[in-house]
Amino acid sequence: MAAFEAFKQGDLNTKIADMRFYLAQQDLIIRVSQAYFDALTSQDNVELYRNKKGLIKHQLEIAQAKFDAGLTTIVDVNTAQAGFDLANSQEIAAQADLIVKRGVLEQLVGRPVGALRPLTKDAKIDGVLKDPRSKVKDNNGIPIADSVNPQLPKGQTLEDWINQAETANFNVLAGQLSVSLAESTYKASQALNYPSLNFVGTAGYNTFNGTANSLTPSQTNIYNNIIALQMTIPLVSGGYNSSLIRQNAALLDAAKANYDNARRTAAQSTRAAFIGFYGGLAQALKHMRPRSAHLLPHLNPVS
């Protein structure tokens, strides 16, 4: 029994190693993606603050020209200068942040990284396009979110994502295999108290040619063949076997607890990501309509 369980443990250890490898691959994908989006955001911020500084510089030149013409006070010039200095410092900070974020990405990909390609204009997420909340409006005609768990198509709801995370997450699968490994180890330790039955056999052949004082040496052949079944019953082990069984039983309980914790962790991470995504989408939908409906009509085309 112990040898059979040891064979199963070798197979389980191989599968656990595969799960750890797949989990490391996923982690690498996530880290590279996160580093790319962080660097892309920093690159956009540099462009944003550069354009902002250009606009404020233009305002500073206008304020200076008005002051030289006697149409405004020095306060307006100083205010524009302060805004320009602030925009300049923001651009410098954004450039420094871009260097750091690009360095993180270079560390992961193993080569220098130049200007990053932005997302394509037709980039889309199917879950967003099929989100029915984009058609729900309040009394003012502004899209709102009726729930953070909308009625998405099958396979896109929160319950579907949680169920997938609890069954297909590599960390969860590794925990499930660890439970099987602990069970096998526990059974192997229990086998120490089981009787063992062995099939044994011996074969012997001896030749006797007589003694030195014998006048007529005689040759004698002796054959000795034994086939038997041998049973071993452990009676006393000094408490080692029982202690080992209790230890492996406790390790089995720990493996089950770790497996349950891995499932709960995967479900909670999925729940937080799902709600955070649709919560952010709800805010975007809520604040997008007031800008286009109320702010745009009051903009001065000349200014």
N, C-alpha and C positions, 0 to 999 in steps of 0.2 A: 504493500500500500504506500509506504513512504517513497519508494522508487517511482511509482506511478505518479504520485503527486509532484515529485521533483521534475518529472518530464513535463507535466502541465505547467509548472511554474516557469520553465524555460520558454515555453510558447507565449505565456502571458507577459513575461518581461520583454519579449520581442515586440509584441503589440503595443505595450506601454511606451516603449522607445519610439515606435512609429508615431504615436499620438503626440509625444513631446516634440518630435521633429516637425510634424505638421503645424503644431501650435507655434513653434519658433518661426516657421515660414509666414504664418498669419501675422505674427507680431512684427516681422520685418516689413511686410506690406503696409501695415498700419503706421509704423514709424516713418517709413519713406513718404507715405501719403501726407502724414501730418507735417513733416518737415517741408514738403513741397508747398502745401497750402500756407504754412507760416511764412515761408520765403516769398511766395506770391503776394500775400497780404502786405508784407513789408515793402515789396517792390511797388505795389499800388500806392501805398502810403507816401513813398518818396515822390512819386509823380503827383500825388494829390497836394502835398505840401509845397512842391515846386511851383505848381500852378497857382496855389494860394498866395505864395510869396510874390509871384509875378503880378497878380491882381492888386495886392496891397501896395506893391511898388508903384504901380500906375496911380493908385489913389494918393500915395505920398507925393508923387510928381505934380498931380493936380492941386493938392493942398499947398505945396510950395509955390506953384505958379500963382495961385490965388492970393497967397500971403505977399508975394513980391508985387502983385498988382494992387495990394491994399484992400482986397475983398474979404479977407478973413483974418483971424488972429493967430498968434503963434501957438495957441493951445491946440488948434486943429492940426497944425504941422507936427507938434510933439506927439499928439495922439496917433497920427498916421505913422510916425517914426517908430513909436512903441509897438504898434501892430506889425510893422515890417520886421523889427528885431525879433519879436516873438515868432513870427512865421519862419524867419531864418533859423532860429534855434530849433524849431520843430522839424525843419528839413534836415538839419544836422543830426538830430536824434533819430530820425527815421532812417537816414543813411547808415548810421552806426548799427541800428537794429537790423537792417538788411544785411550788413556784413556778418553779423552774428548768426542770423537765421540761415544765410547761404552757407556759412561754415558748417553748420549742423548737417545740412543736406549733402555737402561735399564729403563729410565724414562717413556718411552712410553709403553713398554711391562710389566712393573711392577715387574720384577725379574732380578737377575743377569744374565749377558750374558757372556758366555765363548768364545772360539775360534769360529769364524763364518765359516759356510760352504761356500765355493766359488761356483760360478755358474757352472753348469754342462757343460761338454765339448760339448755336443750336443745342447746347448742353441742356439736358432735361432729366428729370427723375419721374419715373412712371407713377410713383405714389402721389406726387404733387399734382400731376396732370389729371389724375383720376379722383382727386380730392373733391367731394361734393360741397365742401364748405365755401368754395369760391363762388358758388351760386346763391349762398344764403346771405341776405342783406337785412339790415335793421330798418328802423323807420325812416332814417335819412338816406337810405339807399347805399349804405356803406357795408361791404362784406364783413362778416363777423364769424367767429368760431363758436359753434354751438356745443362743441365737445372737443376734448383733446384726443379722443378716440373715435374718429369719424367712421361712418359706414363705408369702409373701403372694400374693394373686391376681395374675394376669398384668397388667402395667402398674403394679404397686406395688413390685416388687422393686428392689434396689439397681442391678442391671444395667439394668433398664428406665429408671430415672431418669438413670443416667449416659449411656446411649445417647441419651436425649432431650436432655440438656444438651449433648452433643457435636454434635448435629445441628440443634437448634432454638434454641440460645442466640443472642441477637442479636449479642453480641460475637463469637461464633464465626462467624456468618454474615457479619458485616462483615469479619472476617479472611479468609474465603474469597473474598469479592468483591475484597478488596485484592490477593490473589494473582492473580486474573484481570486486575486493572488493571495490576499490575506486568508480567505476561506480555505484555499489549497494548503497554505502553510499550517493552518489550524488543524486540518484533517491529517496532515503528515505528522504533526506532533502527537495527535491522538493515537496514531498507528504504533507509537512506541510501546504502548501497553497491550497491543494486540498480539496474540500468538502468531508465530510465523512457521510455515510449513515449507521445508526445503526438500527437493529431490536430490539425493547424493549418490555417488557411485565411485568405487575404486577398483582398479585392476592391477594385480601384481604377478610377477613371474620370477622365480628363483631357480637357479641350477646348482646342484651340490655334486662335486666330483670325488667325494670321499676324503680320507685323511692321508697324511704323508706316510704313516706307518702301514697303511693298508697295501697288501701284496697285489690285490686285484681291485683296483679302484672301480667303484661303481658310480654311475651318474644318476642323480635323482632330480627330477623336475617337479617343482611345486608351483601350482597355480592358485591364485587367491583373488577372486572377483566378488565384489559386494555391491549390491544395489539396494537402496533403502529410502524410506521417507523419514525425515527427521523433523520433529516438532519442537519448537522452543517456546516456552511459556515464561514471560518475565514475571518474577514474583516480587522482588525488592529492588528498587533503583535509588534508594536514599532520598526520595523526594524530588529528584531532578526532573523526572518525566512530568509529574503533576505541576511543578512550578513552570515548566516550559509550556504546558497546555494552558495554564492560566495567563501566562504572558501573551501567547498568540491569540487567545480569546479577547484579551484587552486590545491588542493591535487590530483585530477584526472590527471591534466596536469603533475604534478610532478611524479606520478606513471608511466605515459606513458614515460616520459623522462628517468626515472630510468630503465624501461624495455628496451628501445632502447639502453641505455648505457650498460646494462648487455649483450645484444646480441653483440654489437660491441666489448666489452671486451672479451667475449668468442671467437669471431671470430679472434681477434688479437692475443690472447694467443695461439690459435690453429695454426694460420699462423706462429707465431714466433717459436713454437715448431717444426712444420713440416719442415720449412725451415732450422732451426738450425740442426735438425737431418740429413737431406739429405745433408746439407752443410758440416757437419762433416764427413759424409760418403764419400762425394766427395773428401775431403782432404785425407782421409785414403786410398782411391783407388788410388789417384794421387801419394801419397808418398810411397805406399807399393811396387810398381813395381821397382822404381829406387834402392831401397835397395837390392832387390833380384837379380836384373839384373846387377848392377854395383859394389855394395859393396862386395857382397859375393865372387865373383871370385878372389878378391884381398886379401882376408884374408889369413894369414899365418897359416897353420895348426899347426906348431910347437909352435908358440907363443900363 
